[in-house]
């Protein structure tokens, strides 16, 4: 599931329904949430309309696939 907030210019891509147990800030625009086993639960991408950098993100192929539907620059 993917959600986009035009107001905050942010995308959140949910990759599992597990509870978030840990959050890792990659940089100012990319945040990854993990479950208790270390699997990716979701990814938050800020400044989405300016382009999204998927470099070095876990589950990159799944993220890219989800973003195609929003037609945001990746």
C-alpha positions as CSV (number, residue, x, y, z in Angstrom):
1,X,0.0,0.0,0.0
2,X,1.2,3.5,-0.8
3,X,0.0,6.8,0.5
4,X,1.0,10.3,-0.7
5,X,0.5,13.5,1.2
6,X,0.5,16.5,-1.1
7,X,0.5,18.8,1.9
8,X,3.7,17.4,3.3
9,X,5.1,16.2,0.0
10,X,5.8,12.8,1.4
11,X,5.2,9.2,0.4
12,X,4.8,6.2,2.7
13,X,5.1,2.8,1.2
14,X,3.8,0.0,3.4
15,X,5.5,-3.4,2.6
16,X,4.1,-5.5,5.5
17,X,1.4,-5.3,8.2
18,X,3.9,-6.0,11.0
19,X,4.3,-3.6,13.9
20,X,7.2,-1.2,13.6
21,X,9.9,-1.8,16.2
22,X,12.8,0.2,14.9
23,X,13.2,3.2,12.6
24,X,16.4,4.0,10.6
25,X,16.9,7.5,9.2
26,X,18.9,7.0,6.0
27,X,19.2,10.8,5.4
28,X,17.0,13.9,5.5
29,X,14.6,12.5,2.9
30,X,14.5,8.7,3.5
31,X,13.3,6.8,6.6
32,X,13.0,3.0,6.8
33,X,10.8,1.2,9.4
34,X,11.6,-2.4,10.5
35,X,9.7,-5.1,12.5
36,X,11.1,-7.1,15.4
37,X,12.9,-9.6,13.0
38,X,14.6,-6.8,11.1
39,X,12.3,-7.0,8.0
40,X,11.2,-3.8,6.3
41,X,7.7,-2.7,7.3
42,X,7.7,0.5,5.3
43,X,9.6,3.4,3.8
44,X,8.9,7.1,4.1
45,X,10.2,9.4,1.3
46,X,10.1,13.1,1.9
47,X,10.3,15.8,-0.8
48,X,8.7,13.3,-3.2
49,X,7.7,15.7,-5.9
50,X,11.4,16.8,-6.3
51,X,12.5,13.3,-7.1
52,X,13.0,10.2,-5.1
53,X,16.4,8.6,-4.5
54,X,16.0,4.8,-4.1
55,X,19.8,4.2,-4.0
56,X,20.8,1.8,-1.2
57,X,17.2,1.4,0.1
58,X,16.1,-2.1,1.0
59,X,13.3,-3.6,-1.2
60,X,14.3,-1.2,-4.0
61,X,12.5,-3.1,-6.7
62,X,9.2,-3.2,-4.7
63,X,9.5,0.5,-3.9
64,X,10.1,1.4,-7.5
65,X,7.1,-0.7,-8.6
66,X,4.8,1.1,-6.1
67,X,6.1,4.5,-7.1
68,X,5.2,4.0,-10.8
69,X,1.5,4.3,-10.0
70,X,2.0,7.8,-8.5
71,X,4.0,9.0,-11.5
72,X,6.5,10.8,-9.2
73,X,10.1,11.2,-10.4
74,X,12.3,8.3,-9.1
